Amino acid sequence: MTTDTAAWPAGRVNSLGFAKPPHETRVVAAMSGGVDSSVVAAMLKAEGYDVIGITLQLYDHGAAIEKKGACCAGQDIHDARNVSDAIGIPHYVLDYESRFREQVMEDFADTYLSGSTPIPCIRCNQTVKFADLLATAKELGADCLATGHYIRRVDGPDGPELHRAHDASRDQSYFLFATTREQLDFLRFPLGGLPKTEVRDLAEKFGLQVAAKPDSQDICFVPDGSYAKVVEKLRPGSGRGGEIVHLDGRILGNHDGVIHYTIGQRRGLGVATGDPLFVVKIDAPKRRVIVGPREALMTRGLLLEELNWLGQGSLEEAATQGARVLIRVRSTRPPVPGWLGYEDGAPAVFFDAPEEGVARGQAAVLYDPDGGTRILGGGFIARPLPADERVAAA
């Protein structure tokens, strides 16, 4: 490690992109208590950076401790503190419980009640982590905020770009499309070029007690994966029933609340016609769940809201030119080819071939078709454009 500032060559940049020695570079490491963020903190400390670990308390410890494997829970805060002590960095726990409830949990409940399908992990990154925590890092005099996300920040000719992770199986770009240019300038993602196996090996090398800790799988505040229970708890009386209606107009039965249904759902409908049925639309104001055949799930394009554009030029220019893009509508699906354009006077994306089971409230993330690694931005799906006109009219 270089300790003499005078010995640091002019123009040389350190591993985080700053033209000064690591020991003069202050980094706030976001520490969830998991193996990924712990390795980030240990790596940066080993390189000689001035590292400060911060963990967010996002909800009540008592409830959180019972949910094993959830990020930012009581046990995870304990683990983050132990890792910080082991590698010799200061560690702080910030109480963001009220912010998290207001910006993530309340939004989750309201989005479900509107008949949409929310993605709270995107909201959390967009608000609590990359807005509130980032501001706190700046207040601490940090040069950057480092996280354990699997995504790459690449310096391009027009500034930093966001690219998919080297390990495609771990790529988290779908959940980070809302990262703004200003945020990207301050953020660093040290794990973006590493496979998960190597991260586990590094945890062993650094002697971290979380080296074998399993990855978090569920939404941190949703016990047992039951979204409806959480919505009912946040919005008492939200489970009001209504009708299950076929696309052809037949009333097939009743349901106990639209919060129990998502687009594309087949199981648990409680109705039958002899042919497979899927949820093709949710009309929350009328409390109707509309079902139909699988082909009715096909979508030709999407109207987006809360758009974030990271590509060259403006989104309007790209839409006017019909720019080619790759479109990803689920974190578990590969991006598919399409183009930008306009629908009803608003920017929209269109698929070369219709996509199945696209839900309002989900995200559509756009990638550069040349190589497919650069994230051009994206937005939340305001309205799918059904290929089947019966769905649009229902």
Secondary structure per residue as TSV (DSSP state, phi and psi in degrees):
chain	resnum	aa	ss	phi	psi
A	1	M	-	360.0	133.7
A	2	T	-	-78.9	125.0
A	3	T	-	-111.6	-16.6
A	4	D	-	-96.2	114.0
A	5	T	G	-59.0	-39.1
A	6	A	G	-62.9	-25.9
A	7	A	G	-82.1	-7.2
A	8	W	S	-79.1	115.6
A	9	P	-	-60.9	140.3
A	10	A	T	-61.4	132.6
A	11	G	T	88.0	-14.0
A	12	R	-	-73.7	138.9
A	13	V	-	-112.9	148.7
A	14	N	-	-82.2	-176.1
A	15	S	T	-66.1	-16.2
A	16	L	T	-99.5	1.8
A	17	G	S	93.4	13.9
A	18	F	-	-105.0	142.1
A	19	A	S	-85.7	59.3
A	20	K	S	-162.7	164.0
A	21	P	-	-64.6	153.5
A	22	P	G	-54.6	-39.8
A	23	H	G	-68.1	-14.5
A	24	E	G	-97.9	4.8
A	25	T	-	-109.0	112.7
A	26	R	E	-88.9	129.5
A	27	V	E	-124.9	127.6
A	28	V	E	-91.8	122.8
A	29	A	E	-101.3	120.2
A	30	A	E	-76.0	115.8
A	31	M	-	-115.6	111.4
A	32	S	-	-87.2	-11.8
A	33	G	S	97.4	-4.0
A	34	G	S	-90.0	176.1
A	35	V	H	-67.9	-37.9
A	36	D	H	-64.4	-54.1
A	37	S	H	-68.7	-29.2
A	38	S	H	-67.0	-40.3
A	39	V	H	-65.6	-39.7
A	40	V	H	-57.0	-48.6
A	41	A	H	-62.6	-42.2
A	42	A	H	-67.8	-41.4
A	43	M	H	-59.5	-49.0
A	44	L	H	-67.6	-38.0
A	45	K	H	-63.4	-42.3
A	46	A	H	-64.5	-29.8
A	47	E	T	-79.3	-7.7
A	48	G	T	99.3	8.5
A	49	Y	-	-72.6	155.3
A	50	D	E	-84.4	94.7
A	51	V	E	-102.9	134.1
A	52	I	E	-120.4	124.8
A	53	G	E	-92.3	134.3
A	54	I	E	-129.9	131.6
A	55	T	E	-119.6	139.9
A	56	L	E	-98.9	128.6
A	57	Q	E	-89.5	111.8
A	58	L	-	-103.1	-17.7
A	59	Y	S	-160.9	173.8
A	60	D	-	-54.4	129.4
A	61	H	H	-59.3	-43.2
A	62	G	H	-57.5	-44.1
A	63	A	H	-72.8	-35.2
A	64	A	H	-71.7	-36.8
A	65	I	H	-59.4	-31.7
A	66	E	T	-74.4	-13.3
A	67	K	S	-104.0	94.3
A	68	K	T	-70.2	143.8
A	69	G	T	83.7	3.6
A	70	A	-	-93.6	138.1
A	71	C	T	-68.8	152.8
A	72	C	T	62.0	23.0
A	73	A	S	-89.7	176.8
A	74	G	H	-56.8	-47.6
A	75	Q	H	-63.5	-36.1
A	76	D	H	-68.3	-36.8
A	77	I	H	-63.9	-41.0
A	78	H	H	-61.1	-44.3
A	79	D	H	-64.8	-42.2
A	80	A	H	-62.8	-39.4
A	81	R	H	-65.1	-42.0
A	82	N	H	-64.8	-40.5
A	83	V	H	-63.4	-43.8
A	84	S	H	-60.4	-43.4
A	85	D	H	-62.5	-41.0
A	86	A	H	-66.1	-36.8
A	87	I	H	-95.7	-4.9
A	88	G	T	78.8	46.8
A	89	I	-	-125.3	152.6
A	90	P	-	-67.6	147.4
A	91	H	E	-136.9	134.1
A	92	Y	E	-129.0	144.2
A	93	V	E	-109.5	123.2
A	94	L	E	-105.9	132.0
A	95	D	E	-83.4	99.7
A	96	Y	-	-109.1	21.6
A	97	E	H	-58.8	-46.1
A	98	S	H	-68.5	-38.4
A	99	R	H	-64.8	-42.3
A	100	F	H	-64.7	-41.3
A	101	R	I	-64.0	-45.2
A	102	E	I	-70.1	-45.6
A	103	Q	I	-88.2	-22.3
A	104	V	I	-117.7	-56.0
A	105	M	I	-69.7	-43.5
A	106	E	H	-65.3	-40.3
A	107	D	H	-63.3	-39.8
A	108	F	H	-57.5	-48.4
A	109	A	H	-65.2	-46.5
A	110	D	H	-65.0	-37.5
A	111	T	H	-65.3	-42.9
A	112	Y	H	-63.2	-42.5
A	113	L	H	-64.9	-24.8
A	114	S	T	-81.2	-1.7
A	115	G	T	90.9	8.6
A	116	S	-	-99.5	170.2
A	117	T	-	-115.1	104.4
A	118	P	-	-79.8	162.8
A	119	I	-	-126.8	87.8
A	120	P	H	-63.7	-25.3
A	121	C	H	-65.0	-34.1
A	122	I	H	-67.8	-44.2
A	123	R	H	-59.5	-40.3
A	124	C	H	-64.5	-46.4
A	125	N	I	-62.3	-39.8
A	126	Q	I	-69.6	-32.6
A	127	T	I	-113.1	-73.6
A	128	V	I	-61.9	-46.7
A	129	K	I	-82.6	-50.6
A	130	F	I	-94.8	4.2
A	131	A	I	-118.4	-65.3
A	132	D	I	-67.8	-50.5
A	133	L	I	-66.3	-37.8
A	134	L	H	-62.1	-40.5
A	135	A	H	-64.0	-39.2
A	136	T	H	-63.8	-40.5
A	137	A	H	-60.0	-41.3
A	138	K	H	-66.0	-37.5
A	139	E	H	-63.5	-28.4
A	140	L	T	-83.5	3.7
A	141	G	T	79.1	20.2
A	142	A	-	-74.7	148.4
A	143	D	S	-81.4	-24.9
A	144	C	E	-162.7	165.8
A	145	L	E	-113.3	123.4
A	146	A	E	-108.1	135.9
A	147	T	-	-127.7	168.7
A	148	G	-	-93.5	18.7
A	149	H	-	-68.9	145.9
A	150	Y	S	-91.2	88.1
A	151	I	E	-161.3	157.0
A	152	R	E	-115.5	139.7
A	153	R	E	-106.7	117.9
A	154	V	E	-119.1	129.8
A	155	D	E	-75.3	115.9
A	156	G	E	-106.0	178.6
A	157	P	T	-63.1	-25.4
A	158	D	T	-111.1	19.0
A	159	G	E	118.0	-177.1
A	160	P	E	-65.5	141.1
A	161	E	E	-117.6	156.5
A	162	L	E	-104.5	127.0
A	163	H	E	-128.7	155.0
A	164	R	E	-62.0	154.3
A	165	A	-	-66.5	153.7
A	166	H	S	-60.5	-40.5
A	167	D	S	-88.2	100.9
A	168	A	T	-60.3	-29.6
A	169	S	T	-71.7	-15.7
A	170	R	T	-111.8	-3.4
A	171	D	-	-54.3	130.9
A	172	Q	-	-115.5	20.8
A	173	S	G	-62.8	-29.9
A	174	Y	G	-59.0	-33.5
A	175	F	G	-90.1	-0.3
A	176	L	G	-124.6	14.7
A	177	F	T	-62.0	-25.6
A	178	A	T	-81.7	1.2
A	179	T	-	-62.6	124.3
A	180	T	-	-84.5	167.3
A	181	R	H	-60.4	-41.9
A	182	E	H	-63.8	-42.6
A	183	Q	H	-65.0	-42.7
A	184	L	H	-61.4	-31.6
A	185	D	H	-63.5	-28.7
A	186	F	H	-99.3	-18.1
A	187	L	E	-88.4	151.8
A	188	R	E	-135.9	143.3
A	189	F	-	-129.1	81.8
A	190	P	T	-62.3	-18.5
A	191	L	T	-93.9	-0.8
A	192	G	T	-59.9	-27.3
A	193	G	T	-100.4	8.6
A	194	L	S	-113.1	145.1
A	195	P	-	-77.9	155.5
A	196	K	H	-59.2	-36.6
A	197	T	H	-60.4	-39.2
A	198	E	H	-69.7	-34.0
A	199	V	H	-64.3	-42.1
A	200	R	H	-61.5	-41.6
A	201	D	H	-62.6	-40.5
A	202	L	H	-64.2	-38.1
A	203	A	H	-61.1	-40.0
A	204	E	H	-65.6	-44.2
A	205	K	H	-58.9	-41.7
A	206	F	T	-80.6	-4.0
A	207	G	T	70.6	31.9
A	208	L	-	-80.1	132.9
A	209	Q	T	-68.4	-13.4
A	210	V	T	-93.8	9.9
A	211	A	T	-55.3	-36.1
A	212	A	T	-102.9	9.0
A	213	K	-	-65.7	131.5
A	214	P	-	-67.6	154.0
A	215	D	-	-72.9	148.6
A	216	S	-	-71.2	136.1
A	217	Q	-	-111.9	-36.8
A	218	D	S	-98.0	166.6
A	219	I	-	-63.1	130.6
A	220	C	T	-61.0	-30.0
A	221	F	T	-103.6	12.3
A	222	V	-	-110.5	97.0
A	223	P	G	-68.2	135.3
A	224	D	G	61.3	17.1
A	225	G	G	68.9	13.9
A	226	S	-	-92.3	93.8
A	227	Y	H	-63.9	-39.8
A	228	A	H	-60.6	-39.5
A	229	K	H	-62.0	-41.2
A	230	V	H	-66.2	-43.8
A	231	V	H	-62.2	-43.8
A	232	E	H	-64.1	-33.2
A	233	K	H	-71.6	-40.5
A	234	L	H	-76.9	-31.5
A	235	R	S	-129.1	79.3
A	236	P	T	-54.0	137.0
A	237	G	T	82.9	9.6
A	238	S	-	-76.7	-15.5
A	239	G	-	-84.4	48.8
A	240	R	-	-76.5	136.1
A	241	G	-	-78.8	174.5
A	242	G	E	-170.1	-160.3
A	243	E	E	-102.2	148.0
A	244	I	E	-101.8	118.9
A	245	V	E	-121.3	135.3
A	246	H	E	-78.6	154.5
A	247	L	T	-56.3	-28.0
A	248	D	T	-82.0	3.0
A	249	G	S	100.7	-11.1
A	250	R	-	-69.4	136.8
A	251	I	E	-87.5	115.3
A	252	L	E	-95.4	-19.1
A	253	G	E	168.6	-162.8
A	254	N	E	-127.7	159.3
A	255	H	E	-129.8	170.9
A	256	D	S	-101.8	13.2
A	257	G	-	139.8	137.1
A	258	V	G	-65.8	-17.3
A	259	I	G	-67.6	-11.2
A	260	H	G	-90.1	3.2
A	261	Y	-	-129.6	148.6
A	262	T	-	-135.5	156.4
A	263	I	T	-61.0	133.8
A	264	G	T	92.1	-8.5
A	265	Q	-	-65.5	137.1
A	266	R	-	-117.6	-41.4
A	267	R	T	-79.6	150.7
A	268	G	T	75.3	19.8
A	269	L	-	-76.2	-29.2
A	270	G	-	76.6	13.0
A	271	V	-	-135.6	159.5
A	272	A	-	-151.3	145.7
A	273	T	-	-129.5	1.6
A	274	G	S	99.4	-21.8
A	275	D	S	-114.2	152.0
A	276	P	-	-59.2	134.8
A	277	L	-	-119.6	146.2
A	278	F	E	-133.1	151.1
A	279	V	E	-72.8	119.0
A	280	V	E	-110.0	-16.0
A	281	K	E	-162.8	147.4
A	282	I	E	-123.2	118.7
A	283	D	E	-103.3	88.7
A	284	A	T	-63.7	-43.9
A	285	P	T	-57.7	-37.2
A	286	K	T	-94.4	1.8
A	287	R	T	54.2	43.2
A	288	R	E	-112.6	136.1
A	289	V	E	-107.0	117.6
A	290	I	E	-101.6	128.7
A	291	V	E	-119.9	159.6
A	292	G	E	-172.1	-173.6
A	293	P	-	-71.5	165.8
A	294	R	G	-59.1	-37.7
A	295	E	G	-63.5	-19.2
A	296	A	G	-75.0	-7.6
A	297	L	G	-81.8	-9.5
A	298	M	E	-71.4	137.2
A	299	T	E	-124.8	132.0
A	300	R	E	-91.0	-20.6
A	301	G	E	-172.5	-178.5
A	302	L	E	-142.7	137.0
A	303	L	E	-93.5	132.2
A	304	L	E	-114.4	154.0
A	305	E	E	-130.6	164.7
A	306	E	E	52.8	47.0
A	307	L	E	-67.8	138.8
A	308	N	E	-125.0	123.9
A	309	W	E	-114.4	123.8
A	310	L	-	-116.3	1.4
A	311	G	S	-80.1	179.9
A	312	Q	S	-72.5	149.0
A	313	G	S	67.2	-155.3
A	314	S	-	-107.0	160.3
A	315	L	H	-61.5	-40.0
A	316	E	H	-61.5	-41.1
A	317	E	H	-63.4	-43.7
A	318	A	H	-64.3	-40.0
A	319	A	H	-68.5	-39.5
A	320	T	H	-63.8	-35.8
A	321	Q	T	-83.5	-4.9
A	322	G	T	64.7	40.0
A	323	A	-	-56.5	137.0
A	324	R	E	-75.6	139.8
A	325	V	E	-144.5	164.4
A	326	L	E	-102.7	137.2
A	327	I	E	-119.9	129.0
A	328	R	E	-117.8	121.1
A	329	V	-	-108.0	-6.9
A	330	R	S	-143.3	147.5
A	331	S	T	-65.0	-24.5
A	332	T	T	-94.6	0.7
A	333	R	S	-108.0	147.7
A	334	P	-	-73.5	154.4
A	335	P	-	-64.3	147.1
A	336	V	E	-122.4	154.0
A	337	P	E	-72.4	147.9
A	338	G	E	-171.8	-162.7
A	339	W	E	-150.4	160.4
A	340	L	E	-90.1	146.0
A	341	G	E	-165.1	-154.0
A	342	Y	E	-129.1	146.1
A	343	E	E	-140.5	123.9
A	344	D	T	55.7	35.0
A	345	G	T	80.1	2.3
A	346	A	E	-116.6	148.1
A	347	P	E	-58.2	140.0
A	348	A	E	-147.1	165.7
A	349	V	E	-118.6	147.1
A	350	F	E	-129.7	143.0
A	351	F	E	-91.9	143.2
A	352	D	E	-61.8	-41.1
A	353	A	E	-128.1	135.6
A	354	P	E	-53.3	141.8
A	355	E	E	-98.2	153.2
A	356	E	E	-103.3	140.9
A	357	G	-	65.0	43.6
A	358	V	-	-89.9	128.3
A	359	A	-	-110.9	141.9
A	360	R	T	-61.0	138.3
A	361	G	T	97.8	-23.2
A	362	Q	S	-73.7	177.6
A	363	A	E	-107.7	150.2
A	364	A	E	-119.4	117.6
A	365	V	E	-107.3	135.7
A	366	L	E	-108.7	134.7
A	367	Y	E	-123.7	153.3
A	368	D	-	-67.2	126.5
A	369	P	T	-68.8	-18.6
A	370	D	T	-85.7	88.9
A	371	G	T	101.4	-32.3
A	372	G	S	71.7	14.5
A	373	T	-	-102.0	-27.5
A	374	R	B	-81.0	132.4
A	375	I	E	-86.4	122.0
A	376	L	E	-90.8	-9.6
A	377	G	E	130.0	-150.3
A	378	G	E	156.8	-168.1
A	379	G	E	-169.6	175.7
A	380	F	E	-87.1	143.5
A	381	I	E	-75.2	111.4
A	382	A	E	-84.1	-37.3
A	383	R	E	-158.2	116.9
A	384	P	E	-69.3	149.2
A	385	L	E	-105.5	96.2
A	386	P	E	-63.0	143.5
A	387	A	S	-75.1	-25.3
A	388	D	S	-95.9	115.2
A	389	E	H	-63.9	-22.4
A	390	R	H	-64.6	-34.4
A	391	V	H	-69.3	-41.6
A	392	A	H	-62.0	-35.5
A	393	A	H	-84.2	-17.6
A	394	A	-	-67.5	360.0
